[in-house]
Amino acid sequence: MNVTIIGAGNMGRGIATRLLSGGHSVTLIDQNEAQAAELAKQLQASVKGGATVSAVPSGSVIKDEVVVLAVYYPVVSAVVEQYGKQFDGKVVVDITNTLNDTFTEPRFDNTSGAEEIAKLLPNSKIVKAFNTTFAGTLLGGQVAGQPLDVLIASDDAPAKALLTDLVQAGGLRAVDAGPLRRARQLEAIGFMHITLQGALGTNWGSAVKFIG
């Protein structure tokens, strides 16, 4: 499968690495076109099973069925404005943690970033995922010998199943977190994971893992 990732930052790199390692192709788009091109070049080493990785200019037509929004939440509205109806019918993966402008509290009380994105993209299949995994840990796909858990929430069962397949192909463990409204709890977990980095001293190398 081909997946478009909008955002060539650290999370874009991490998610692309896992997709490519699972044999899926990746197209990168970023406002900083040079950064996207350089990342595509660096990711060539992660390609498996005939997959490909490329960067295309900002504003290019989005051809893939799955689109990952690997950008900060405040940037999402600009991305939606730029690509508009190109998102219709596509599986759109929201990875954001919706923090306030000082990164000290959640941005929302009674909703989530994923639910707000669903309002902006009513004709898309919105999936919440990857917001509890740190970029650096995605490069290796595991922490302390354990595969990363990717918590997935969506109201669209086929979209959730599709992302589950992509996650598992990349060597990660997909966990069904329920409907899209569960994104509220996932964003709370993501916020707590971020907040604890100072206390844990793990330098963004920890993972949220369910063991039973």
Backbone torsions as a table, in degrees:
resi	resn	phi	psi	omega
1	MET	NA	150.4	174.6
2	ASN	-102.0	135.6	-179.3
3	VAL	-127.6	132.9	174.4
4	THR	-95.1	131.8	175.2
5	ILE	-115.2	118.8	175.6
6	ILE	-94.4	110.2	-175.8
7	GLY	121.9	115.5	-177.3
8	ALA	-109.1	33.4	176.6
9	GLY	-88.5	-157.8	-175.6
10	ASN	-63.9	-42.4	179.2
11	MET	-69.9	-38.4	175.4
12	GLY	-57.9	-42.5	177.8
13	ARG	-62.5	-47.2	-176.8
14	GLY	-63.5	-47.5	-179.5
15	ILE	-66.3	-41.3	177.6
16	ALA	-60.7	-39.9	179.5
17	THR	-58.8	-44.3	-179.1
18	ARG	-69.7	-40.2	178.5
19	LEU	-62.7	-45.8	-178.9
20	LEU	-65.0	-38.2	179.3
21	SER	-66.2	-22.6	177.5
22	GLY	-91.2	6.5	176.5
23	GLY	86.4	14.4	179.5
24	HIS	-103.5	143.0	-177.0
25	SER	-84.3	153.2	-175.1
26	VAL	-132.3	134.5	170.2
27	THR	-114.2	125.1	-178.0
28	LEU	-101.6	137.6	174.7
29	ILE	-132.5	133.4	177.3
30	ASP	-152.2	149.5	175.0
31	GLN	-58.9	-34.5	174.4
32	ASN	-86.7	90.2	-172.7
33	GLU	-65.7	-32.3	178.3
34	ALA	-66.2	-38.6	178.7
35	GLN	-65.4	-41.8	178.8
36	ALA	-63.9	-40.8	179.8
37	ALA	-65.8	-40.0	179.0
38	GLU	-67.2	-40.1	178.3
39	LEU	-64.1	-42.6	178.0
40	ALA	-58.0	-41.1	178.5
41	LYS	-62.7	-44.0	-178.4
42	GLN	-68.7	-30.5	-176.9
43	LEU	-78.2	-6.9	180.0
44	GLN	-55.6	-31.2	-178.6
45	ALA	-69.5	-17.4	-177.8
46	SER	-92.3	-7.0	-174.1
47	VAL	-68.2	133.1	177.7
48	LYS	-131.7	153.5	168.6
49	GLY	57.4	36.4	176.5
50	GLY	81.8	5.7	177.7
51	ALA	-69.4	165.1	177.9
52	THR	-133.0	158.6	174.1
53	VAL	-137.0	134.5	-178.7
54	SER	-148.4	162.1	174.6
55	ALA	-118.2	139.3	178.2
56	VAL	-124.0	157.6	-177.3
57	PRO	-62.0	149.3	175.2
58	SER	-57.4	135.2	-177.8
59	GLY	92.7	-4.0	178.5
60	SER	-62.6	154.7	177.6
61	VAL	-63.9	132.4	178.3
62	ILE	-86.9	114.0	-174.4
63	LYS	-99.1	-20.7	-170.6
64	ASP	-84.2	153.6	-179.1
65	GLU	-71.1	-32.0	-178.0
66	VAL	-111.9	130.5	178.3
67	VAL	-127.1	125.2	177.6
68	VAL	-100.5	124.2	176.2
69	LEU	-89.4	88.2	-178.1
70	ALA	-93.8	56.5	-178.6
71	VAL	-132.5	163.9	174.8
72	TYR	-67.8	150.2	-176.1
73	TYR	-54.8	-44.1	-179.3
74	PRO	-60.3	-16.2	-179.5
75	VAL	-88.3	-17.1	-172.8
76	VAL	-58.2	-43.4	-177.0
77	SER	-60.2	-37.3	178.1
78	ALA	-67.7	-38.1	177.7
79	VAL	-64.7	-43.1	178.9
80	VAL	-63.2	-41.4	179.1
81	GLU	-64.0	-37.7	-177.7
82	GLN	-69.8	-42.4	-172.1
83	TYR	-102.0	-18.7	171.5
84	GLY	45.1	-122.2	-172.6
85	LYS	-70.1	-5.7	174.9
86	GLN	-63.7	-19.9	178.8
87	PHE	-81.9	-12.8	-177.2
88	ASP	-58.0	130.4	177.4
89	GLY	79.5	-5.8	-177.3
90	LYS	-92.0	156.3	170.7
91	VAL	-82.5	115.2	-177.4
92	VAL	-110.6	118.8	-176.1
93	VAL	-98.9	118.5	177.6
94	ASP	-96.4	122.4	-178.5
95	ILE	-110.8	8.1	-168.4
96	THR	-75.1	151.5	163.6
97	ASN	-110.8	115.1	-169.2
98	THR	-86.8	83.6	178.6
99	LEU	-94.1	160.9	177.4
100	ASN	-72.7	-179.4	-172.7
101	ASP	-66.7	-20.0	178.8
102	THR	-101.2	4.4	178.3
103	PHE	59.6	28.9	-176.8
104	THR	-109.9	-15.2	-179.4
105	GLU	-149.3	159.0	173.3
106	PRO	-62.3	149.4	-179.6
107	ARG	-74.2	-32.7	-174.4
108	PHE	-119.3	154.4	175.3
109	ASP	-105.8	-46.1	-171.7
110	ASN	-118.3	23.7	175.2
111	THR	-155.3	-170.6	179.8
112	SER	-140.7	164.8	175.6
113	GLY	-59.4	-40.6	-178.8
114	ALA	-62.9	-41.6	179.4
115	GLU	-67.5	-35.6	177.8
116	GLU	-69.3	-37.4	176.4
117	ILE	-65.6	-36.8	177.6
118	ALA	-61.1	-32.4	177.0
119	LYS	-69.5	-36.0	178.9
120	LEU	-73.2	-29.0	-176.2
121	LEU	-124.5	68.0	-174.7
122	PRO	-66.2	-17.2	-178.7
123	ASN	-102.2	12.0	178.1
124	SER	-108.5	164.6	177.8
125	LYS	-102.9	100.2	-172.5
126	ILE	-86.6	132.1	177.7
127	VAL	-127.9	132.6	174.2
128	LYS	-96.5	129.3	179.2
129	ALA	-166.1	162.0	172.6
130	PHE	70.0	0.2	-178.1
131	ASN	-76.1	-14.1	178.2
132	THR	-100.3	2.5	178.5
133	THR	-108.8	135.0	179.2
134	PHE	-84.5	151.8	-174.7
135	ALA	-57.9	-45.7	-176.4
136	GLY	-63.6	-35.8	-178.9
137	THR	-73.1	-25.3	178.3
138	LEU	-68.3	-24.8	-179.6
139	LEU	-61.3	-41.8	178.7
140	GLY	-95.1	-21.0	177.9
141	GLY	81.2	3.8	-178.6
142	GLN	-154.5	161.8	173.1
143	VAL	-136.4	130.7	-179.9
144	ALA	54.3	37.3	177.5
145	GLY	78.8	2.9	-179.6
146	GLN	-108.7	132.8	177.1
147	PRO	-63.5	145.5	179.8
148	LEU	-65.0	142.5	169.9
149	ASP	-88.1	130.2	174.2
150	VAL	-112.8	110.9	-178.0
151	LEU	-84.5	126.7	-171.3
152	ILE	-122.3	126.8	176.7
153	ALA	-127.5	137.2	178.5
154	SER	-168.4	153.1	173.3
155	ASP	-89.5	-6.4	-177.4
156	ASP	-107.6	106.9	-174.6
157	ALA	-62.1	-45.6	178.3
158	PRO	-62.1	-37.7	178.4
159	ALA	-64.9	-40.6	178.2
160	LYS	-64.7	-41.1	179.2
161	ALA	-65.3	-38.9	179.0
162	LEU	-63.5	-46.4	179.6
163	LEU	-66.7	-35.0	176.5
164	THR	-57.8	-44.0	179.0
165	ASP	-62.5	-42.4	179.9
166	LEU	-64.2	-42.8	-179.8
167	VAL	-62.6	-47.1	-176.7
168	GLN	-69.4	-33.0	177.4
169	ALA	-63.5	-29.5	178.8
170	GLY	-85.4	10.5	176.0
171	GLY	84.0	14.3	180.0
172	LEU	-103.9	167.2	178.4
173	ARG	-105.2	118.2	178.1
174	ALA	-85.8	134.0	178.7
175	VAL	-123.2	120.8	179.3
176	ASP	-73.9	112.4	-178.1
177	ALA	-96.6	3.9	175.5
178	GLY	101.2	-158.7	-176.6
179	PRO	-70.0	172.7	-174.6
180	LEU	-61.4	-29.6	180.0
181	ARG	-64.0	-19.7	175.3
182	ARG	-68.0	-10.3	174.8
183	ALA	-58.8	-25.9	177.3
184	ARG	-60.5	-45.1	178.7
185	GLN	-72.0	-36.6	178.2
186	LEU	-63.3	-40.1	178.0
187	GLU	-68.5	-31.6	174.7
188	ALA	-66.5	-41.3	176.5
189	ILE	-63.2	-43.8	178.8
190	GLY	-60.1	-43.1	178.6
191	PHE	-62.2	-45.0	179.6
192	MET	-63.7	-39.9	179.0
193	HIS	-60.5	-42.6	177.6
194	ILE	-64.4	-46.6	-176.0
195	THR	-61.7	-34.0	-175.6
196	LEU	-79.7	-6.4	-175.6
197	GLN	-59.6	-39.4	178.6
198	GLY	-64.4	-44.6	-178.5
199	ALA	-68.1	-38.8	-178.2
200	LEU	-77.8	-28.7	-177.8
201	GLY	66.2	30.2	-176.3
202	THR	-94.7	-1.2	174.2
203	ASN	53.8	46.9	176.7
204	TRP	64.1	26.5	-179.7
205	GLY	-111.3	11.5	-179.3
206	SER	-92.5	172.7	-179.4
207	ALA	-145.0	149.1	171.2
208	VAL	-88.6	118.5	-173.4
209	LYS	-132.8	133.8	175.7
210	PHE	-104.0	122.3	-177.2
211	ILE	-125.4	131.4	-179.9
212	GLY	-162.6	NA	NA
